[in-house]
């Protein structure tokens, strides 16, 4: 059986997985902070799209701040 996911679910779960990997990379302190903050940015964009599609305005607003944190983190660790 082939499992199909709608577009919103793909963005939701992409955001979730990248956020989990981001947090583990940064918390492990192994020197992968730039990659971690890049994943935070990808997560914020993905969850932001999911929130927009589902009209979750509060979550969408929050993702602007997570995306900003990702950008600041990438700039600081570059």
Number of C-alpha atoms within 10 A of each C-alpha: 3 4 4 8 8 7 11 17 13 15 19 18 15 18 23 17 12 20 21 14 16 25 15 14 19 16 12 11 9 9 11 15 21 20 18 24 27 18 24 29 28 20 28 28 21 22 26 25 20 23 21 16 14 11 11 13 13 10 15 20 13 14 22 15 13 19 21 14 16 24 16 13 19 19 11 11 12 7
